[in-house]
C-alpha cells in the first residue's frame, strides 16, 4: 500500500511538518510506503540529501511521486526526458 500524506513535499525541516510526519509514521503499518514529491509539489530537482531528511522524518522509504508531467499551470503535455534527479536517489527512495 502507498499512502499520500498531507505533507507530501519538502524536507521536513519545518517543525510542524516533522511532527506530523513523525506521528503519521508511528500510526502507519511499517509496510506502508509514503508518497513524496521532493522539495516542492512540482520540483525540477530531487536530491538524495532532501530525500534522506524526509525519510528520517517519515521513518521509512518513500515512493517518489513525480509531478513533472503536471500541466496545472499550462495546457501542454510534458513528454521530455526525466532530468534533475541525483543518480543515487534510489538508495533512499523507491523510484517508480
Buried (B, 14 or more C-beta within 10 A) or exposed (E): EEBEBEBBBBBBEEEEBBEBBBEBBEEBEEEEBBBBBBBEEBBEEBBBEBBBBBBBBBBEBBBBBBBBEEEEEEEEEEEEEEEEBBEEBBEBBBBE
